[in-house]
Amino acid sequence: MIPAFFLSLREAVEAALIILVVLVAQQAWVMSSTQNVPWKGVTILWLAMPLAVWAAILLFRPGLHDLKRLVLFMIGTGLLLTMVVELIVVSGDIGRFNTVFKFGVQSWILLGLSAAAGFGWLLSEFRKWLPGWRTAWQVAATILVAGSALVLIIAGADKMRDRMAVVAPHTLDSMNYMAYSTYSEYGVNMDLSQDYRAIKWMLSNVKGSPVIVEAAPAGVQYAWLGRYSIYTGLTDVIGWEWHQEQQRVLLTADIQNRGRVEVDGFYSTTDIQAALAFLHKYNVSYIILGQLERAKYAPGAPGGPVKEGAADGIAKFDVFNNIYWHAVYQDGQTVIYEVNW
């Protein structure tokens, strides 16, 4: 007996012919001169299109249980979404990033649920298969499952070796590594234990969801910038620029201006009125002045926004302490100021 996907050899041949026609038609469409697409030749549609057509054909088979029709509908919809993101992009997207991620997640959920249901039905039919079919399926399934299971061992071991500090203990505390780590940026090697203790202080002492300001990830991705907001969950004036642009596509110019001009300007300016205007505009309650802020906004810092020879804007925080803001935490070079509203 062949697998229960077909009722007869005739149906198998008919399905194969339909799939072949669909493959040729869609490939001819992709390759036509009227289609200005960045891909030519074999595409994901070669796989997804025939499977979607096959699911549609099986969906209308007489006498099929409604639950199986639902699963076939989910399979077809998941495959359709897979093809849609190759052909259509949401207006204003960054490349195809948000389109693929948002619709791709739905596709994987539909296909995952369908696979689980299909596997259950397959087991009930498995013993009816001819020995050759059973052996072939068992070998293929074993290879796939074993390959998938390897990620738990290989990726897990690799992740355990990927550590900022080898001496840091293995723990579920995702902040603990900071107590043992250093980080180099803007020509300065920073002791992250200072940020670690300051962040823990904020978690224990800051109530509600006040706005904080810290060194802006202005045009810099995946660096130590934005660390207080990340680890406390408190609202920052601006988060990682690339993430912000992905999530607020239509506000890209405002995001870049807020990080590269306003936050950088707040730390580097010597004009106290401009600094106060910034604090009022974003209703900032806490100012972070750590090793990173001192390094980034030091005049002439490598990769920093302040030119060599410019006035030191960081000095204003000490000058106007207990006037416009006051220090509520200090540890080495790390100071947290609360704004006097």
C-alpha positions in Angstrom: 0.0 0.0 0.0 1.2 3.5 -0.8 0.9 6.3 1.7 -2.7 7.5 2.3 -2.2 10.8 0.5 -3.7 9.2 -2.6 -6.6 6.9 -3.2 -5.2 5.4 -6.3 -2.3 5.4 -8.7 -4.4 7.4 -11.1 -4.9 10.2 -8.5 -1.1 10.2 -7.9 -0.5 10.7 -11.6 -3.1 13.4 -11.9 -1.7 15.3 -9.0 1.8 15.0 -10.4 0.7 16.4 -13.7 -1.1 19.3 -12.1 1.9 20.1 -10.0 4.1 20.0 -13.2 1.8 22.4 -15.0 1.7 24.8 -12.0 5.5 24.7 -11.8 6.0 25.5 -15.4 3.4 28.2 -15.4 4.7 30.0 -12.3 8.3 29.8 -13.5 7.3 31.2 -16.9 5.7 34.1 -15.0 8.7 34.8 -12.9 11.0 34.7 -15.9 8.8 36.9 -18.1 10.2 40.3 -19.2 7.2 42.0 -17.6 8.2 40.9 -14.1 10.9 43.1 -12.6 11.8 40.9 -9.7 15.3 40.7 -8.1 15.2 36.9 -8.4 15.3 34.8 -11.5 15.4 31.0 -12.0 14.5 28.6 -9.3 12.7 30.2 -6.4 10.8 29.2 -3.2 7.7 29.2 -5.3 8.9 26.1 -7.0 8.3 24.3 -3.7 5.5 26.2 -2.1 3.2 26.6 -5.1 2.8 22.9 -6.0 2.3 22.0 -2.3 -0.3 24.7 -1.9 -2.1 23.5 -5.1 -1.9 19.9 -3.8 -3.4 21.0 -0.4 -6.2 22.8 -2.3 -7.0 19.7 -4.4 -7.1 17.4 -1.3 -9.2 20.0 0.5 -12.2 19.2 -1.8 -12.0 15.5 -1.8 -15.4 13.9 -1.2 -16.0 12.3 2.2 -13.1 14.0 3.9 -13.5 14.7 7.6 -14.0 18.4 8.5 -11.0 18.4 10.8 -8.7 17.2 8.0 -10.2 19.9 5.8 -9.2 22.5 8.4 -5.7 21.2 8.6 -5.4 21.2 4.8 -6.7 24.8 4.8 -4.0 25.7 7.4 -1.3 24.1 5.3 -2.5 25.9 2.1 -2.7 29.3 4.0 0.7 28.8 5.5 2.3 28.1 2.1 0.4 31.0 0.5 1.8 33.4 3.1 5.3 32.0 2.4 4.8 32.9 -1.3 3.1 36.3 -0.6 6.1 37.7 1.3 8.3 36.9 -1.8 6.1 38.9 -4.0 4.5 41.7 -1.9 6.2 44.1 0.5 4.4 46.3 3.0 4.7 50.0 2.0 7.4 51.8 4.0 9.2 48.6 5.1 12.9 48.4 5.6 13.7 46.1 2.7 11.4 43.2 3.4 12.2 42.9 7.1 8.9 43.5 8.8 6.9 41.9 6.0 8.8 38.6 6.3 8.9 38.6 10.1 5.3 39.4 10.7 3.7 37.1 8.1 6.4 34.5 8.4 5.6 33.9 12.1 1.9 33.2 11.2 3.0 30.9 8.4 5.2 28.8 10.8 2.4 28.6 13.4 0.0 27.3 10.8 2.5 24.8 9.4 3.6 23.7 12.8 0.1 23.0 14.0 -0.7 21.2 10.8 2.4 19.1 11.1 1.5 18.0 14.6 -2.0 16.9 13.5 -0.7 15.2 10.3 1.9 13.3 12.3 -0.8 11.9 14.6 -2.9 10.7 11.7 0.2 9.3 10.0 1.0 7.1 12.9 -2.4 5.5 12.7 -1.9 4.6 9.1 1.8 3.7 9.3 1.3 0.0 10.0 -0.8 -0.4 6.9 2.1 0.6 4.6 4.2 -1.8 2.6 7.5 -2.7 4.3 9.5 -0.6 1.7 7.5 2.5 2.3 7.8 2.1 6.1 11.5 1.7 6.0 12.0 4.7 3.7 9.9 6.8 5.9 11.6 5.7 9.1 15.0 6.4 7.7 14.0 9.9 6.5 12.2 10.7 9.8 15.2 9.5 11.8 17.6 11.7 9.9 15.4 14.7 10.2 14.7 14.3 13.9 18.4 13.6 14.7 19.5 16.6 12.7 17.0 18.8 14.6 18.0 17.4 17.9 21.7 18.2 17.3 21.0 21.9 17.7 20.3 21.3 21.5 23.8 19.9 21.8 25.9 21.9 19.3 24.2 25.3 19.7 23.8 24.9 23.5 27.5 24.1 23.9 28.5 27.0 21.6 26.3 29.4 23.6 27.9 28.3 26.9 31.4 29.0 25.4 30.3 32.5 24.1 30.9 34.5 27.2 32.1 38.0 27.9 34.0 36.8 31.0 35.2 33.2 31.2 35.3 33.5 35.0 31.7 34.5 35.3 29.6 31.7 37.0 27.0 29.8 35.1 23.7 31.1 36.3 20.2 32.0 35.2 20.8 35.6 36.2 21.3 37.3 32.9 22.9 40.3 34.5 25.5 38.4 36.6 28.2 38.5 33.9 28.5 42.3 34.2 30.1 41.8 37.7 33.1 40.1 36.0 33.3 41.8 32.6 35.0 44.7 30.9 34.0 46.5 27.7 36.1 48.7 25.4 34.5 51.5 23.4 35.5 55.1 22.5 39.1 54.4 23.5 38.2 53.5 27.1 38.2 50.1 28.8 35.1 50.1 31.1 34.5 48.0 34.3 30.9 46.8 33.8 30.6 46.0 37.5 29.8 49.7 38.1 26.8 49.5 35.7 25.8 46.2 37.3 25.6 47.7 40.8 23.9 50.9 39.5 21.3 48.9 37.5 20.5 46.7 40.6 20.1 49.9 42.6 17.6 51.3 40.1 15.7 48.0 40.1 15.4 48.2 43.9 14.8 51.9 44.4 13.1 53.4 41.4 9.3 53.2 41.5 6.9 53.4 38.6 8.0 54.0 35.0 9.9 57.3 34.9 11.8 58.3 31.8 15.6 58.0 31.8 18.3 59.3 29.5 21.6 57.6 28.8 24.1 57.5 26.0 22.2 57.3 22.7 22.7 54.4 20.3 22.9 56.9 17.5 23.9 55.0 14.4 25.6 52.4 16.5 24.0 48.9 16.6 24.4 46.1 19.1 26.8 47.9 21.5 26.7 48.6 25.2 24.5 51.7 24.6 21.0 51.6 26.0 22.0 49.2 28.8 20.0 50.8 31.7 16.7 50.8 29.8 17.3 47.2 28.6 18.0 45.8 32.1 15.5 47.9 34.1 12.7 48.1 31.6 12.4 51.9 32.2 11.5 54.2 29.3 14.4 55.7 27.6 14.3 58.8 25.4 15.6 56.6 22.5 16.4 52.9 22.2 18.7 51.1 19.7 18.3 53.1 16.5 18.0 50.1 14.2 15.3 48.5 16.3 13.4 51.8 16.6 13.5 52.2 12.8 12.2 48.7 12.2 9.3 49.2 14.6 8.5 52.8 13.6 9.2 52.8 9.9 7.4 56.0 9.2 9.2 57.9 11.9 12.8 57.1 10.9 13.8 60.8 10.5 12.5 61.6 14.0 14.3 58.6 15.5 17.6 59.5 14.0 17.2 63.2 15.0 16.3 62.2 18.6 19.3 60.0 19.0 22.0 61.7 16.9 21.0 65.3 17.6 19.0 65.6 20.8 20.4 63.0 23.1 24.0 63.5 21.9 23.4 67.2 22.1 22.1 67.0 25.7 25.2 65.3 27.0 27.7 67.4 24.9 26.2 70.8 25.3 27.5 73.4 27.7 24.3 75.5 27.4 22.3 74.7 30.5 19.1 76.1 29.1 19.3 73.8 26.1 19.9 70.9 28.5 16.8 71.9 30.6 14.7 72.2 27.5 15.6 68.7 26.5 14.7 67.3 30.0 11.3 69.2 29.9 10.5 68.0 26.4 10.9 64.3 27.2 9.9 64.6 30.9 13.2 63.0 32.0 13.4 62.0 35.7 16.8 60.3 35.8 20.1 61.1 34.1 22.6 58.3 33.7 26.2 59.4 33.8 28.4 56.4 33.7 31.8 55.4 32.2 30.1 55.0 28.8 28.7 58.5 28.8 32.0 60.0 29.9 33.8 58.1 27.2 31.4 58.8 24.3 31.0 62.5 25.0 34.6 63.3 25.8 36.0 65.8 23.3 38.0 64.0 20.7 36.9 60.5 21.8 37.5 57.9 19.0 34.2 57.5 17.2 32.5 59.9 19.5 30.3 62.9 18.4 32.3 65.6 20.2 35.2 67.1 18.2 38.6 67.4 19.8 39.1 70.8 21.4 35.4 71.4 22.0 34.1 72.3 25.5 33.4 69.4 27.9 29.6 69.2 28.2 29.9 66.4 30.8 31.2 69.0 33.4 27.7 70.6 33.6 26.4 67.7 35.6 28.7 68.3 38.5 28.4 72.1 38.2 24.6 72.1 38.4 24.3 69.2 40.9 21.8 70.1 43.7 20.5 72.9 41.5 18.6 71.4 38.6 19.3 67.8 39.5 20.8 65.9 42.4 22.9 62.7 42.7 20.9 59.8 44.2 23.6 57.1 43.4 27.3 57.2 43.0 29.9 54.4 42.5 33.3 55.2 41.0 32.7 57.0 37.7 29.0 56.1 37.7 26.5 58.7 38.9 22.7 58.6 38.6 21.0 62.0 38.9 17.3 62.6 39.7 15.9 65.7 38.0 14.5 68.4 40.4 11.0 68.9 39.1 
